[in-house]
Amino acid sequence: MRTKKHTPYLYMLPGVLMVLCFVYIPVLMNIVYSFFRLSSFSAGSTFVGLDNYRRFFTDEIFPIMLKNNIAYCIISLIVQVGF
């Protein structure tokens, strides 16, 4: 039985489209939105550039958050793989 060369790609197309729609496009949109100051109460947005990142990394809570996330990753990895 002969199959056309594009048949495997047609089988992969729904999965690729779902990954694009639900993973890659939202990640890219979040990166774009991170350069703006957005508000739920107004329709406008203000371009702030890297100011959001500067405020995030210089916040006093950042080291605590980083420590908690690393601990959560290590503990969940041990529990999920170990059991």
LUMRODO-462011 format. One record per residue (C-alpha): x, y, z; residue number from 1; chain. Coordinates in steps of 0.001 Angstrom, whole numbers, plus 500000, padded with zeros to 6 digits. Layout:
REM residues N
+--------+--------+--------+-----+--------+
|      X |      Y |      Z | num | cadena |
+--------+--------+--------+-----+--------+
|      X |      Y |      Z | NUM |      A |
...
+--------+--------+--------+-----+--------+
END
This chain:
REM residues 83
+--------+--------+--------+-----+--------+
|      X |      Y |      Z | num | cadena |
+--------+--------+--------+-----+--------+
| 500000 | 500000 | 500000 |   1 |      A |
| 501380 | 503374 | 498992 |   2 |      A |
| 500922 | 506390 | 501197 |   3 |      A |
| 501502 | 509970 | 500265 |   4 |      A |
| 504471 | 511757 | 501779 |   5 |      A |
| 502347 | 514381 | 503498 |   6 |      A |
| 500061 | 511921 | 505313 |   7 |      A |
| 502184 | 511746 | 508528 |   8 |      A |
| 502181 | 515541 | 508724 |   9 |      A |
| 498396 | 515601 | 508545 |  10 |      A |
| 498279 | 513299 | 511570 |  11 |      A |
| 500668 | 515598 | 513450 |  12 |      A |
| 498829 | 518809 | 512518 |  13 |      A |
| 496124 | 518755 | 515264 |  14 |      A |
| 498713 | 518179 | 517999 |  15 |      A |
| 501004 | 520895 | 516671 |  16 |      A |
| 498111 | 523364 | 516445 |  17 |      A |
| 497033 | 522593 | 520012 |  18 |      A |
| 500564 | 523089 | 521357 |  19 |      A |
| 500818 | 526373 | 519451 |  20 |      A |
| 497444 | 527640 | 520697 |  21 |      A |
| 497739 | 526561 | 524316 |  22 |      A |
| 501497 | 526789 | 525034 |  23 |      A |
| 503643 | 528866 | 522693 |  24 |      A |
| 501273 | 531711 | 521807 |  25 |      A |
| 500325 | 532403 | 525467 |  26 |      A |
| 504009 | 532372 | 526478 |  27 |      A |
| 504860 | 534872 | 523734 |  28 |      A |
| 501892 | 537069 | 524655 |  29 |      A |
| 503002 | 537080 | 528318 |  30 |      A |
| 506461 | 538216 | 527263 |  31 |      A |
| 504941 | 541034 | 525208 |  32 |      A |
| 502574 | 542042 | 528031 |  33 |      A |
| 505469 | 542168 | 530500 |  34 |      A |
| 506756 | 545306 | 528792 |  35 |      A |
| 503511 | 547194 | 529515 |  36 |      A |
| 501711 | 548452 | 532600 |  37 |      A |
| 498213 | 547052 | 532334 |  38 |      A |
| 495197 | 547654 | 534518 |  39 |      A |
| 491983 | 545715 | 534893 |  40 |      A |
| 490101 | 548952 | 535467 |  41 |      A |
| 491161 | 550835 | 532328 |  42 |      A |
| 491361 | 549905 | 528679 |  43 |      A |
| 494715 | 551597 | 528124 |  44 |      A |
| 498219 | 550298 | 528563 |  45 |      A |
| 501471 | 552145 | 529126 |  46 |      A |
| 504792 | 550974 | 527714 |  47 |      A |
| 507309 | 550714 | 530570 |  48 |      A |
| 510039 | 548648 | 528941 |  49 |      A |
| 512242 | 546758 | 531387 |  50 |      A |
| 510935 | 548627 | 534447 |  51 |      A |
| 508677 | 545711 | 535427 |  52 |      A |
| 511696 | 543378 | 535411 |  53 |      A |
| 513821 | 545850 | 537374 |  54 |      A |
| 511137 | 546161 | 540051 |  55 |      A |
| 510679 | 542376 | 540163 |  56 |      A |
| 514351 | 541519 | 540638 |  57 |      A |
| 515007 | 544297 | 543170 |  58 |      A |
| 511975 | 543487 | 545328 |  59 |      A |
| 512847 | 542267 | 548824 |  60 |      A |
| 510461 | 539316 | 548469 |  61 |      A |
| 512246 | 537946 | 545377 |  62 |      A |
| 514875 | 535847 | 547268 |  63 |      A |
| 512167 | 534318 | 549482 |  64 |      A |
| 510040 | 533488 | 546453 |  65 |      A |
| 513020 | 531965 | 544652 |  66 |      A |
| 513932 | 529825 | 547681 |  67 |      A |
| 510339 | 528603 | 548055 |  68 |      A |
| 510060 | 527716 | 544360 |  69 |      A |
| 513344 | 525800 | 544369 |  70 |      A |
| 512289 | 523908 | 547513 |  71 |      A |
| 508912 | 523080 | 545960 |  72 |      A |
| 510584 | 521812 | 542757 |  73 |      A |
| 513028 | 519607 | 544653 |  74 |      A |
| 510420 | 518194 | 547046 |  75 |      A |
| 507853 | 517528 | 544304 |  76 |      A |
| 510517 | 515900 | 542122 |  77 |      A |
| 511605 | 513610 | 544943 |  78 |      A |
| 508026 | 512676 | 545831 |  79 |      A |
| 506871 | 512129 | 542228 |  80 |      A |
| 509912 | 510182 | 541081 |  81 |      A |
| 510509 | 508411 | 544369 |  82 |      A |
| 506999 | 507096 | 544755 |  83 |      A |
+--------+--------+--------+-----+--------+
END
